[in-house]
Amino acid sequence: MTVLILTCEQDVTTDMVVTHLHERGVPLVRLDPADVPGRAVLSAEYAHGDFSGHLSVDGFVVSMSGLRSVWVRRPGRPAAHAPEPSAWLTAETRQALFGMLYSAPARWMNHPRDAEAARLKPWQLRVAHVSGFAVPPTVVTTVPRVARQFAQEYRDVVVKSAAGPPPDEPLMALPTTLIGPDADFSSVRAGPVLLQRFVPKRADIRLTCVGAALFAARKVCDPGQVDGRYGDGGRGWEPVGVPGRIAESVRAYTRRTALAYAAFDFAEDTDGGWWFLECNQGGQFGFVELDTGQPIAAEVASWLAGAQ
């Protein structure tokens, strides 16, 4: 049984997992959908009430019936590397490739259908609420009056991107920014804005969930730090235990979202409480493992190999 990994060529995090799969002797195929058609060849047949499909990558052939699991890591846009790429070719290739893969009896980390829903930040907040997390008051609006009233009520608020950097501009930085009630909210009508009550924090928490396994890491913040991605003062991540209430909420969240892998970000306030900020269904974990020594890559490999 074969593991299929959908990712781009330059993905060091995937390399970490591939090493563990090789050590276990698990057959695997690594493919970037951007290389279909071209580097990969596919064929699927639906006839006589049955289905058969095959995928060949660099001469290695895997049948859909022999597919153990699919890890959707950092895939490129289908057909992006074709000699004559086009929106039409991308749409046709996506239909062929993912239609065939969806037909296979494999398990997913994570299924694209579930991953797409999980990317929606406003829905994340709702699921986090009903799963029992502490969530800072938040508003998403295109009404300047509503944004202004929210800022006046909570005084110190942050404005952040709901979607993150555009996929075609990976180098664009969209930092979370602290603003006050005197800010000019007139431009809110031009596009949705997400405002959230600022949580004064003493540390950032990254909790990585792989199946049933939980790995939490903590990094002390600079005084007044807003965005955990900036101004870390050279501090590293350290392992930290997962409170029982948080563990229960994580499992409730992943049940509702059907995610096999999830990276949760929390703000630890001055009283030690963990506030849910977001859940990235495809978040990086390599930097946490390198700092903490937590065996996250090995756990991903174990899940993909079906050892759980």
Backbone as a ProteinNet text record, in pm:
[ID]
protein_1_A
[PRIMARY]
MTVLILTCEQDVTTDMVVTHLHERGVPLVRLDPADVPGRAVLSAEYAHGDFSGHLSVDGFVVSMSGLRSVWVRRPGRPAAHAPEPSAWLTAETRQALFGMLYSAPARWMNHPRDAEAARLKPWQLRVAHVSGFAVPPTVVTTVPRVARQFAQEYRDVVVKSAAGPPPDEPLMALPTTLIGPDADFSSVRAGPVLLQRFVPKRADIRLTCVGAALFAARKVCDPGQVDGRYGDGGRGWEPVGVPGRIAESVRAYTRRTALAYAAFDFAEDTDGGWWFLECNQGGQFGFVELDTGQPIAAEVASWLAGAQ
[TERTIARY]
84.6	0	88.4	51.6	136.3	79.4	170.2	134.6	159.9	61.4	76.4	87.2	192.5	214.1	202.5	106.9	86.1	150.9	263.3	334.2	427.2	478.5	575.2	712.5	803.2	935.1	1015	1009.2	1087.5	1002.6	1000.1	921.5	1000.9	1077.6	1165.8	1086.3	970.2	887.3	846.5	811.1	777.6	897.9	1016.6	1137.8	1154.2	1118.4	1131.5	1042.6	920.7	826.9	868.8	915	959.7	1071.4	1161.7	1270.5	1215.5	1115.9	1056.4	983	915.8	845.9	945.2	1057.1	1160.2	1214.9	1238.1	1289.8	1194	1065.1	964.3	941.7	1003.6	985.5	849.2	789.1	655.9	670.7	612.3	618.6	548.6	606.3	543.5	569.2	478.6	490.9	471.8	562.6	555.6	524.8	419	374.3	326.4	366.9	310.8	206.4	79.6	-23.4	12.2	103.7	147.1	217.6	266.9	339.3	249.5	117.4	20.6	-53	-56.1	10.9	158.9	234.5	376.9	454.4	502.4	581.7	498.4	370.4	281	180.6	143.9	44.8	-66.1	-190.3	-301.6	-404.7	-478.6	-586	-686.3	-813.3	-919.1	-1032.2	-1086.9	-1195.5	-1314	-1430.3	-1555.6	-1645.3	-1656	-1732.3	-1785.7	-1902.3	-1963.2	-1983.1	-2013.4	-2037.8	-1913.7	-1796.2	-1671.7	-1580.4	-1473.5	-1376.6	-1235.9	-1150.1	-1007.2	-931.4	-821.9	-743.1	-596.6	-511.6	-367.8	-299.9	-196.6	-117.5	28.5	97	238.3	319.2	416.8	503.6	648.4	716.5	856.2	871.8	772.1	778.5	728.9	700.9	646.5	495.4	434.1	289.8	222	117	37.4	-109.1	-175.3	-318.1	-397.9	-515.8	-599.9	-641.8	-654.8	-690.1	-574.7	-452.6	-336.5	-290.2	-377.3	-341.7	-382.2	-284.5	-309	-362.1	-294.9	-332.5	-281.2	-342	-301.8	-276.4	-157	-122.3	-119.3	-213.2	-217.2	-135.6	-15.7	79.1	89.7	161	174.3	164.5	49.1	37.8	30.7	90.6	78.6	-52.5	-78.2	-199.8	-188.9	-287.5	-280.6	-246.8	-155	-113.4	-37.2	5.9	78	210.2	270.4	399.2	384.9	263.6	241.4	306.2	345.2	406.6	319	187.4	94.3	-15.6	14.9	-84.8	-201	-315.9	-434.4	-533.4	-629.4	-733.4	-813.7	-836.8	-913	-836.3	-706	-626.7	-618.2	-606.4	-604.4	-734.7	-846.7	-977.1	-993.4	-953.8	-966.7	-875.9	-754.2	-658.9	-705.3	-758.1	-809.3	-924	-1012.1	-1122.4	-1069.9	-973.5	-922.6	-846.8	-752.5	-666.4	-744.5	-811.8	-878.6	-1006.3	-1071.2	-1186.1	-1145.3	-1028.5	-977.1	-935.8	-865.9	-820.3	-936.9	-1040.5	-1157.9	-1226	-1210.2	-1273.7	-1199.6	-1075.6	-994.3	-1033.7	-1018.8	-1054.8	-942	-881.9	-769.4	-819	-741.5	-774.5	-686.1	-734.7	-673.2	-624.6	-514.5	-462.4	-427	-518.3	-661.5	-737.1	-860.5	-939.5	-961.2	-939.1	-954.1	-1089.6	-1193.1	-1325.9	-1329.2	-1274	-1270.7	-1171	-1060	-957.6	-1009.4	-1086.6	-1139	-1231.6	-1317.2	-1405.7	-1325.4	-1222.5	-1143.7	-1063.2	-1041	-966.4	-1049.3	-1179.3	-1266.6	-1257.9	-1188.3	-1163.3	-1291.1	-1394.8	-1515.9	-1578.9	-1574.5	-1630	-1542.4	-1410	-1320	-1361.8	-1391.7	-1427.4	-1554.9	-1651.9	-1776.3	-1750.4	-1673.6	-1642.8	-1563.3	-1471.3	-1393.4	-1484.5	-1583.2	-1678	-1751	-1810.7	-1892.6	-1806.5	-1675.4	-1585.6	-1532	-1563.2	-1525.8	-1402.2	-1342.8	-1226.3	-1268	-1176.4	-1193	-1152.5	-1244.6	-1221.3	-1240.9	-1144	-1160.7	-1280.5	-1355.2	-1463.8	-1411.9	-1488.4	-1444.4	-1561.5	-1532.3	-1634.6	-1574.2	-1653.5	-1617.5	-1724.9	-1686.3	-1789.1	-1741.1	-1836.7	-1810.1	-1882.8	-1925.8	-1999	-1909.7	-1866.5	-1777.9	-1834.4	-1963.3	-2023.6	-2007.6	-2025.1	-2011.4	-1867.1	-1773.1	-1631.3	-1594.3	-1644.8	-1614.5	-1672	-1795.3	-1858.1	-1783.4	-1737.8	-1662	-1533.8	-1462.6	-1337.2	-1362.4	-1472.1	-1503.7	-1538.2	-1601.8	-1640	-1518.4	-1426.1	-1313.3	-1182.3	-1182.9	-1069.2	-947.7	-874.2	-757.6	-800.3	-795.5	-834.6	-725	-724.7	-631.4	-709.9	-649.4	-704.8	-614.4	-676.5	-598.9	-664.9	-587.6	-640.7	-718	-831.3	-907.5	-848.8	-798.7	-754.1	-603.6	-525.4	-380.4	-332.7	-202.9	-148.9	-212.7	-235.6	-287.6	-194.6	-249.3	-163.6	-63.7	-96	-4.8	100.3	93.9	191.5	242.2	315.4	356	447.9	514.7	607.7	539.3	411.3	340.2	321.4	351.8	334.2	208.3	124.2	1.2	-1.2	78.8	88.8	-39.2	-66.1	-174.7	-133	-223.3	-188	-281.9	-225.5	-303.8	-352.1	-482.2	-538.7	-627.1	-660.7	-744.9	-878.3	-964.1	-1098.3	-1099.2	-986.7	-981.7	-939.6	-921.6	-880.8	-990.5	-950.1	-1045.1	-1099.1	-1227.9	-1288.3	-1367.8	-1354	-1435	-1406.8	-1283.1	-1248	-1299.8	-1361	-1413.1	-1515.6	-1589	-1692.8	-1634.5	-1504.9	-1442.6	-1414.4	-1414.4	-1387.2	-1400.3	-1433	-1452.3	-1327.6	-1348.2	-1239.2	-1268.1	-1163.9	-1177	-1108.5	-1186.9	-1136.3	-1155.2	-1057.5	-1062	-1006.1	-1068.7	-1017.4	-873.8	-786.9	-646.4	-631.1	-555.3	-526.2	-382	-360.2	-222.4	-166.5	-56.2	-8.4	134.2	163.9	300.9	371.4	293.5	354.5	261.8	323.6	249.2	251.1	142.6	131.8	100.2	177.3	145.1	116.3	-3.5	-43.1	-67.5	10.7	-0.5	-73.8	-181.6	-262.7	-242.5	-197.3	-178.8	-260.2	-375.2	-464.1	-504.4	-472.7	-505	-390.4	-275.3	-157.2	-153.5	-118.7	-111	29.3	84.2	216.4	203.4	229.5	218.8	356.9	377.3	503.3	472.4	561.4	540.6	662.3	636.4	744.4	709.6	796.9	775	775.1	682.9	667.9	750.2	781.4	832.7	718	745.6	640	563.1	431	347.3	343	403.7	406.2	265.9	237	104	102	191.1	194.2	309.7	278	379.1	482.6	458.1	553.6	667.5	654	753.1	800	924.9	978	989.7	1040.4	1048.6	1173.2	1258.8	1376.8	1474.2	1468.9	1560.3	1521.8	1406.5	1364.4	1318	1334.9	1292.3	1165.7	1114.7	996.9	1040.1	959.3	986.3	862.3	880.2	763.6	683.6	553.9	467.6	353.6	304.5	193.4	63.1	-28.4	-158.2	-261.4	-321.1	-425.3	-539.4	-599.3	-705.4	-821.1	-860.3	-973	-939.9	-814.8	-773.1	-773.5	-724.5	-722.3	-863.2	-958.6	-1097.9	-1152.4	-1120.8	-1169.9	-1104.3	-975.7	-908.1	-975.7	-1005.3	-1068.1	-1210.3	-1281.7	-1414.5	-1404.6	-1304.1	-1283.7	-1251.5	-1157.6	-1118.3	-1229.7	-1313.8	-1429.6	-1525.7	-1550.7	-1645.4	-1592.3	-1463.7	-1404.3	-1351.8	-1347.5	-1296.8	-1150.6	-1072.8	-930.9	-846.3	-757.6	-661.6	-536	-511.1	-396.4	-443.9	-397.6	-434.3	-328.8	-298.3	-202.8	-277.6	-290.7	-365.8	-270.6	-313.8	-238.5	-321	-256.1	-319.8	-233.7	-300	-230.5	-246.3	-135	-140.4	-141	-249.2	-259.2	-178.2	-181.4	-98.8	-142.4	-263.2	-311.1	-287.6	-227.2	-200.5	-310.3	-416.9	-525.1	-487	-538.7	-510.5	-630.6	-607.1	-710.3	-690.7	-794.7	-789.8	-776	-677.3	-660.2	-695.8	-643.7	-677.8	-632.6	-681.8	-639.4	-604	-478.9	-430.5	-428.6	-514.1	-524.8	-400.9	-314.4	-191.2	-68.7	-74.4	33	165.9	273	408.2	431.5	515.9	554.3	704.2	776	918.6	993.7	959.9	1032	1009	888.6	861.3	942.3	943.9	1018.3	1167.1	1221.3	1363.8	1399	1309.3	1335.3	1311.6	1206.8	1161.9	1204.4	1234.2	1263.4	1139.3	1020.4	896.8	886.3	848	849.8	726.6	703.9	583	590.7	705.2	720.1	701.9	755.3	739.6	592.2	519.8	378	297.4	332.1	266.3	292.6	418.1	452	373.9	360.6	286.3	139.9	82	-57.9	-73.8	15.9	8.1	29.3	114.6	143.6	33.1	-62.4	-174.3	-145.9	-42.9	-4.5	-93.8	-177.3	-265.2	-398.5
-119.9	0	125.2	222.3	338.5	465.1	551.3	684.5	783.2	867	972.1	1106.3	1182	1313.7	1417.8	1507.9	1615	1741.9	1780.1	1898.8	1949	2069.4	2124.9	2061.8	2085.8	2021.6	2074.3	2205.2	2266.2	2270.1	2160	2151.3	2069.8	2140.1	2074.9	1998	2050.7	1981.8	1844.3	1835.6	1705.3	1613.2	1667.4	1585.1	1515	1584.4	1525.9	1402.5	1412	1299.4	1186.6	1221.5	1120.6	1035.2	1097.9	1022.1	913.3	945.7	847.1	737.5	774.3	672.7	576.9	630.4	543.3	449	499.4	414.9	300.8	326.1	224	129.8	164.4	81.1	98.8	216.1	242.6	299.5	235.4	290.2	425.4	519.2	650.7	709.9	797.5	874.5	1020.8	1102.8	1246.9	1316.6	1397.8	1459.4	1601.6	1691.7	1825.7	1828.8	1857.4	1864.6	1962	2055.8	2147.3	2073.2	1952.2	1873.2	1779.6	1792.6	1713.2	1808.1	1774.2	1661.5	1692	1587.6	1603.4	1498.7	1535.6	1442.7	1323.4	1346	1239.5	1203.4	1076.7	1024.4	960.9	989	930.6	871.8	775.1	714	653.6	683.6	630.2	580	465	406.6	374.2	419	393.5	316.7	186.8	102.7	-19.5	-66.4	-188.3	-177.8	-55.9	-37.2	-42.7	-37.3	-48.6	69	80.5	187.8	132.4	177.5	147.7	271.8	297.5	414.8	391.8	457.8	443.9	579.5	598.9	720.6	680.5	737.2	707.3	835.4	831.7	947.2	902.4	959.1	922.2	771.6	709.9	567.6	478	533.5	453.6	456.7	338.9	329.4	286.4	357.4	321.4	313.8	207.8	194.2	257.7	305.7	367.9	266.4	141.8	39.5	10.9	48.6	26.6	151.7	254.2	379.6	374.5	390.2	382	513.5	624.5	755.1	863.3	981.9	1098.5	1213.8	1270.6	1387.1	1508	1600.4	1724	1826.5	1849.2	1930.1	2073	2091.7	2222.6	2206	2160	2133	2260.3	2254.7	2365.3	2357.7	2459.4	2463.3	2361.6	2273.8	2172.6	2234.6	2169	2206.1	2338	2391.1	2518.5	2509.6	2389.7	2372.4	2316.8	2314.1	2264.9	2360	2309.3	2396.8	2516	2494.7	2602.7	2605.6	2655.2	2656.1	2750	2716.4	2799.8	2767	2856.8	2832.8	2708.8	2690	2572.8	2444.3	2441.5	2321.6	2292.2	2395.5	2375.8	2314.1	2364.9	2311.6	2166.6	2135.2	1998.1	1902.7	1947.5	1862.3	1839.7	1944.1	1928.2	1826.6	1835.5	1740.1	1597	1577.8	1443.4	1387.7	1466.7	1418.3	1396.3	1500.8	1488.9	1405.1	1405.4	1315.6	1170.7	1136.9	1001.2	971.6	1064.9	1041.5	1031.7	1113.9	1106.5	970.4	905.7	775.9	661.3	687.1	583.2	564.8	443.7	417.1	453.6	569.7	613.1	710.4	726.9	830.2	951.7	1067.3	1193.1	1271.4	1341.3	1439.2	1564.7	1657.8	1653.7	1647.3	1597.6	1593.7	1736.8	1763.9	1901.4	1963.7	1882.9	1936.6	1990.9	1915.8	1960	2073.6	2067.1	2170.9	2305.3	2304.9	2429.2	2497	2420.7	2477.9	2526.7	2450.8	2484.2	2612.1	2655.4	2778.8	2904	2890.7	3006.7	3056.9	3168.5	3218.8	3244.5	3308.4	3328.5	3197.1	3094.8	2965.2	2901.5	2919.8	2871.2	2924.1	3053.3	3115.2	3054.2	3027.5	2965.9	2825.6	2746.6	2610.1	2613.7	2709.3	2721.8	2751.6	2839.3	2870.3	2745.6	2673.6	2558.3	2441.6	2445.8	2340.4	2368.6	2486	2515.4	2600.3	2652.5	2739.4	2878	2946.9	3088.9	3164.2	3244.1	3316.2	3465.6	3549.5	3694	3745.1	3842.1	3902.9	3949.8	3921	3945.3	3997.2	4082	4124.7	4122.2	4077.2	4082.5	4165.8	4275.7	4368.1	4452.3	4503.9	4605.1	4734.9	4746.7	4864.9	4948	5066.2	5148	5174.9	5198.8	5227.1	5109.3	4986.8	4867.4	4851.3	4873.2	4861.8	4965.9	5087.5	5193.7	5162.9	5113.9	5080.2	4966.9	4870	4758.7	4809.7	4897.5	4952.7	5039.1	5111	5193.5	5108.1	4993.9	4906.1	4837.2	4789.8	4710.2	4787.7	4913.9	5004.4	4957.5	4861	4808.6	4688.1	4702.8	4593.2	4574.4	4456.6	4429	4410.2	4449.2	4423	4319.9	4218	4109.9	4062.8	3992.8	3934.8	3808	3792.3	3668.5	3556.3	3592.2	3489.5	3469.2	3564.4	3554	3610.1	3598.7	3652.7	3585.9	3660.5	3599.2	3489.1	3376.5	3263.6	3298.1	3396.5	3434.3	3535.4	3578.7	3672.4	3620.7	3508	3443.3	3526.5	3627.5	3707.9	3827.2	3846.4	3958	3932.4	4033.2	4021.8	4096.3	4030.7	4092.5	4079.7	4160.8	4147.4	4191	4127.3	4170.5	4303.1	4402.4	4538	4588.1	4649.5	4705.4	4845.2	4870.3	5001.8	5042.7	5170.1	5221.3	5270.3	5317.5	5361.2	5487.9	5559.2	5681.7	5658.2	5534.7	5502.9	5542.7	5567.1	5600.5	5471	5445.4	5321.6	5339.8	5454.3	5481.9	5386.4	5336	5247	5105.9	5076.6	4941.7	4902.1	5000.8	4969.5	4915	4934.4	4887.9	4738.5	4677.3	4533.4	4485.3	4358.5	4307.2	4325.1	4365	4378.2	4288.9	4228.8	4146.2	4218.9	4252.4	4317.7	4224.2	4224.1	4134	4205.9	4179.7	4239.5	4193.1	4286.6	4255.1	4179.6	4070.8	3993.2	4020.6	4098.4	4115.5	3979.2	3942	3805	3802.3	3690.5	3669.9	3563.6	3490	3385.5	3348.7	3299.7	3238.1	3087.1	3022.8	2877.8	2822.7	2723.6	2650.1	2505.6	2460.4	2323.1	2249.3	2145.7	2066.4	1937	1913.9	1793.9	1702.8	1579.7	1478.9	1357.2	1339.8	1233	1256.7	1161.5	1174.5	1232.5	1254.7	1303.2	1455.9	1512.1	1656.3	1696.7	1798.5	1850.4	2002	2049.1	2192.7	2251.8	2373.1	2444.5	2588.4	2647.4	2781.5	2869.1	2994.9	3090.5	3220.1	3263.8	3386.1	3506.6	3600.1	3718.6	3835.7	3925.2	4055.5	4134.7	4223.5	4306	4384.4	4373.1	4445.9	4387.5	4270.8	4211.4	4179.3	4207.9	4185.2	4061.3	4055.7	3945.1	3852.1	3726.8	3630.7	3597.5	3634.6	3605.1	3706.3	3814.6	3921.5	3959.9	4003.6	4056.2	3953.9	3832.6	3730	3742.2	3840.4	3862.6	3745.9	3659	3545.9	3428.8	3433.9	3324.6	3205.8	3087.3	2966.5	2908.9	2805.1	2734.2	2626.8	2609.1	2506.9	2419.9	2290.9	2202.8	2247.3	2229.5	2263.3	2162	2132.9	2040	2098.3	2010.6	2053	2040.2	2152	2142.1	2052.2	1981.1	1887.3	1951.7	2072.5	2140	2174	2214.3	2246.3	2120.3	2010.5	1884.6	1842.8	1856.2	1821.7	1910.5	2038.7	2130.8	2103.2	2068.2	2034.2	1914.6	1814.5	1694.7	1723.7	1809.3	1849.5	1926.6	2012.4	2092.9	2003.8	1910.1	1825.6	1728.6	1688.9	1606.2	1685.3	1808.9	1890.7	1926.3	1943.8	1984.3	1867.6	1747.4	1626.7	1641.8	1715.8	1735.5	1627.6	1566.2	1471.5	1542.7	1659.4	1741.3	1884.3	1949.2	2088.3	2153.8	2280.1	2358.3	2475.2	2472.1	2573.6	2680.4	2805.2	2915.4	2976.4	2992.1	3051.5	3165.9	3260.2	3362.8	3327.9	3315.3	3289.7	3424.2	3451.2	3580.7	3584	3697.2	3715.7	3628.3	3571.3	3478.4	3332.4	3309.3	3173	3111.4	3187.4	3134.9	3130.5	3030.3	3014.6	3064.7	3165.4	3222.2	3174.1	3116.5	3067.3	3184.4	3177.4	3277.8	3224.1	3106.5	3046.6	2901.7	2831.1	2693.1	2680.4	2647.6	2632.9	2485	2445.3	2303.8	2250.6	2339.9	2294.2	2361.8	2401.9	2480	2407.2	2484.7	2430.1	2371.6	2270.8	2218	2195.7	2207.4	2181.3	2269.5	2398.5	2490.6	2455.2	2403.8	2363.3	2238.4	2142.8	2019.6	2047.1	2135.9	2166	2230.3	2314.7	2381.1	2289.5	2209.4	2134.4	1988.9	1933.1	1790.1	1704	1764.1	1685.7	1606.1	1478.5	1390.8	1407.3	1528.7	1555.2	1487.5	1499	1436.5	1285.6	1223.3	1078.5	1043.1	1129.7	1102.8	1116.8	1214.9	1228.5	1104.1	1058.9	938.2	818.2	807.7	696.5	700.5	818.5	830.3	792.4	842.6	813.2	665.8	602.3	460.3	371.6	434.1	355.3	286.9	334.4	268.7	310.8	415.3	461	387.3
0	0	0	-83.2	-109.9	-48.7	-1.1	46.9	-65.6	-94.2	-194.6	-123.8	-155.1	-96.3	-206.5	-191.1	-287.9	-234.4	-295.1	-248.7	-357.5	-338.6	-431.7	-407.1	-499.1	-489.7	-371.8	-348.9	-240.5	-113	-40.3	82.4	184.3	266.4	362.2	467.9	505.1	604.4	554.3	428.6	370.1	372.4	346.5	348.5	483.4	591.6	724.8	738.8	686.7	695.4	601.8	483.1	386.3	444.9	519.7	582.4	673.9	754.6	845.3	768.5	660.2	580.6	517.2	467.8	410.2	516.5	637.2	745.1	778.7	760.9	789.2	670.1	557.3	438.6	374.1	392.1	336.4	195.4	94.2	-42.1	-47.8	-122	-133	-270.5	-308.4	-432.2	-396	-443.3	-417.3	-548.4	-547.9	-672.4	-647.8	-734.2	-736.8	-848.4	-815.8	-920.8	-1032.3	-1005.6	-1110.6	-1223.4	-1195.6	-1295.1	-1374.2	-1355	-1431.6	-1527.2	-1659.5	-1725.6	-1748.9	-1777.2	-1801.3	-1726.5	-1608.8	-1528.9	-1483.8	-1462.4	-1415.9	-1524.3	-1524.9	-1619.4	-1537.8	-1576.5	-1502.2	-1597.2	-1545.3	-1622.5	-1525.3	-1545.8	-1460.6	-1549.7	-1512.8	-1591.7	-1500.9	-1543.5	-1472.8	-1569.2	-1547.2	-1639.5	-1565.5	-1611.4	-1556.7	-1404.7	-1358.9	-1216.7	-1130.4	-1191.1	-1114.8	-1148.7	-1074.5	-1094.3	-1085.2	-1173.9	-1163.6	-1207.2	-1139.1	-1172.5	-1145.5	-1222.3	-1205.8	-1222.9	-1145.6	-1150.5	-1163	-1261	-1281.9	-1266	-1174.7	-1150	-1164.9	-1262.2	-1289.2	-1306.8	-1369.9	-1397.6	-1286.9	-1168.7	-1058.8	-1068.6	-1080.5	-1100.9	-971.3	-936.7	-820.7	-863	-821.4	-850.1	-737.8	-771.1	-668.9	-563.3	-601.3	-502.1	-407	-447.7	-363.2	-292	-289	-225	-78	10.4	153.8	208.9	175.1	227.8	134.5	147.3	68.5	163.9	156.2	237.9	147.1	168	91.1	167.8	123.8	198.3	141.7	32.8	-30.1	-182.5	-231.1	-375	-457.1	-575.4	-668.6	-745.7	-823.3	-903.8	-1016.5	-1033.9	-1140.3	-1276.2	-1346.5	-1482.6	-1489	-1376	-1376.8	-1452	-1455.2	-1522	-1663.4	-1714.9	-1851.3	-1952.1	-2068.8	-2169.8	-2206.9	-2209.6	-2241.8	-2135.9	-2015.9	-1908	-1940.5	-1886.3	-1905.4	-1795	-1775.1	-1675.7	-1712.8	-1841.5	-1887.1	-1855.9	-1885.1	-1860.2	-1711.5	-1630.6	-1485.4	-1437.2	-1486	-1445	-1488.6	-1609.5	-1659.8	-1582.9	-1554.7	-1482.4	-1339.4	-1275.3	-1138.6	-1137.4	-1234.7	-1243.5	-1256.3	-1344.6	-1369.5	-1249.1	-1195.9	-1088.2	-959.7	-912.5	-783.2	-792.4	-908.3	-924.9	-912	-966.6	-954.4	-810.4	-746.9	-609.9	-512	-531.7	-444.9	-455.5	-569.4	-591.8	-523.3	-480.5	-418.2	-271.6	-218.3	-78	18.8	-2.9	81.1	187	293	389.8	364.2	408.4	370.6	491.1	469.6	564.8	482.5	470.5	499.9	367.3	372.6	250.2	201.8	72.3	21.8	52.1	52.7	84.5	226.7	320.6	460.2	479.9	409	421.9	373.1	266.1	212.2	312.1	375	476.8	596.4	634.2	753.3	735.5	612.1	588.4	617.2	627.2	644.3	788.4	808.2	942.7	1022.1	966.1	1046	1092.1	1007.4	1047.8	1154.7	1144.1	1248.3	1385.2	1390.3	1518	1575.3	1487.6	1534	1586	1510.9	1554.8	1685.1	1697.5	1821	1940.1	1920.3	2027.1	2074.6	1979.7	2018.4	2066.1	2037.7	2085.4	2224.6	2278.6	2415.8	2435.1	2326.6	2340.4	2389.9	2454.5	2482.4	2355.8	2302.2	2177.7	2201.6	2164.1	2183.6	2103.1	2155.8	2077.5	1942.5	1838.2	1701	1618.9	1522.2	1426.9	1287.6	1190.9	1049.3	981.7	919.3	871.4	754	678.5	576.2	610.6	735.2	780.8	872.5	831.6	915	1054.4	1064.8	1194.7	1289.2	1238.9	1322.1	1368.6	1277.9	1313.4	1419.6	1402.5	1496.9	1635.6	1639	1766.6	1837.5	1759.5	1816.5	1881.4	1810.5	1863	1986.4	1986.8	2103.7	2224.6	2200.4	2311.2	2371.8	2288.9	2339.1	2345.2	2296.2	2304.3	2225.4	2277.5	2205.4	2122.9	1990.9	1902.3	1798.5	1738.6	1629.6	1502	1392.6	1260.1	1195.4	1139.2	1079.4	951	871.2	747.6	779.4	714.6	730.7	646	528.6	434.2	432.6	482.3	472.1	339.2	309.7	184.8	63.7	-44.7	-167.2	-215.4	-266.5	-307.2	-416.2	-499.3	-606.9	-561.9	-435.6	-381.9	-247.8	-248.9	-124	-36.7	-92.7	-14.9	52.3	24.2	85.7	234.8	317.4	461.5	502.6	580.5	629.8	781.7	851.2	996.6	1067.2	1180.2	1267.2	1331.3	1328.5	1369.6	1478.4	1580.8	1689.8	1653.9	1672.5	1645	1762.6	1768.6	1876	1825	1913.5	1874.4	1789.6	1783.1	1704.4	1559.8	1521.9	1384.7	1286.2	1161.7	1055.4	995.6	1015.1	967.4	838	774	654.6	539.3	531.6	419.3	437.5	551.7	576.9	470.9	420.2	321.8	191.4	169.6	44.7	45.3	164.7	171.7	314	334.9	470.7	556.8	681.3	775.7	895.5	951.1	1070.9	1185.5	1286.8	1407.1	1525.3	1614	1729.3	1852	1966.4	2088.8	2112.6	2142.5	2166.6	2298.3	2294.8	2415	2456.9	2563.8	2613.4	2652.8	2595.2	2614.4	2665.9	2731.5	2776.9	2693.9	2614	2530.5	2415.9	2308.8	2198.8	2218.2	2183.7	2191.4	2053.3	2009.6	1886.4	1927.6	1900.2	1930.3	1799.5	1776.6	1654.4	1684.6	1612.3	1630	1510.6	1536.3	1432.1	1472.3	1409.9	1453.7	1598.3	1684.5	1827	1908.2	1846.4	1918.4	1921.1	2036.5	2053	2095.5	2029.1	2061	2079.9	2199.7	2227.1	2252.5	2201.9	2221.4	2259.8	2337.8	2391.7	2362.5	2325.6	2303.5	2375.2	2464.8	2542.2	2448.6	2472.6	2388.1	2439.4	2348.2	2388.2	2450.7	2544.6	2604.2	2497.2	2499.8	2405.1	2265.6	2245	2111.3	2063.9	1936.9	1880.6	1793.1	1694.2	1598.8	1634.7	1664.2	1706.7	1601.9	1477.4	1370	1364.3	1441.4	1433.9	1574.4	1583.2	1708.5	1819.1	1788.5	1891.8	1979.2	1950.5	2035	2035.7	1934.3	1927.9	2015.4	2078.6	2165.6	2082.3	2138.7	2070.4	2131.4	2067.4	2117	2215.8	2319.9	2420.1	2438.1	2465.1	2485.7	2607.7	2600.4	2712.9	2717	2836.2	2849.9	2797.6	2761.7	2710.3	2822.1	2867.1	2970.3	2924.4	3018.4	2983.8	2910.7	2953.1	2888.7	2743.6	2719.2	2583	2497.2	2551.7	2476.6	2435.9	2527	2495.8	2384.3	2389.3	2287.1	2151.5	2152.4	2026.4	1961.2	2039.5	1982.9	1934.7	2007.2	1961.4	1830.1	1819.2	1698.2	1578.1	1595.7	1482.8	1443.7	1539	1502.2	1414.1	1451.1	1375.4	1237.4	1226.3	1098.9	1016.2	1075.2	1007.6	966.4	1046	1015.1	1082.5	1005.6	1062.4	1110.4	1053.1	1093.4	1112.8	1219.2	1243.1	1329.9	1299.2	1377.7	1440.6	1571.4	1645	1699.9	1690	1750.2	1862.6	1978.4	2095.5	2147.4	2213.9	2291.2	2438.3	2509.4	2653.4	2725.4	2797.2	2862.9	2992.7	3060.9	3180.3	3296.7	3288	3391	3352.9	3236.3	3191.9	3109.1	3077.5	2994.6	2847.9	2777.4	2634.5	2553.7	2468.8	2382.7	2239.7	2183.2	2044.6	1949.2	1858.1	1755.2	1617.2	1583.8	1455.3	1452.2	1351.4	1327.4	1180.2	1153.4	1016.8	981.8	887.3	853.1	781.8	735.2	670.1	726.9	852.8	912.9	921.2	915.1	925.5	1065.3	1073.4	1204.1	1215.8	1105.2	1108.2	1205.2	1210.7	1299.7	1446.1	1479	1616.7	1651.5	1561.4	1588.7	1605.4	1521.9	1531.2	1665.4	1717.6	1845.4	1964.7	1958.2	2076.5	2077.3	1958.7	1951.9	1955.7	1952.5	1952.1	1822.1	1828.7	1710.4	1621.6	1573.5	1495.4	1358.7	1291.1	1159.1	1167.7	1272	1290	1310.9	1380.5	1405.6	1276.8	1194.7	1063.9	979.6	976.7	901.5	953.5	1086.2	1144.5	1100	1100	1057.7	910.5	827.7	683.2	656.1	735.4	716.7	770.4	842.2	893.1	1022.7	1097.9	1222.8	1338.6	1318	1425.6	1422.2
[MASK]
++++++++++++++++++++++++++++++++++++++++++++++++++++++++++++++++++++++++++++++++++++++++++++++++++++++++++++++++++++++++++++++++++++++++++++++++++++++++++++++++++++++++++++++++++++++++++++++++++++++++++++++++++++++++++++++++++++++++++++++++++++++++++++++++++++++++++++++++++++++++++++++++++++++++++++++++++++

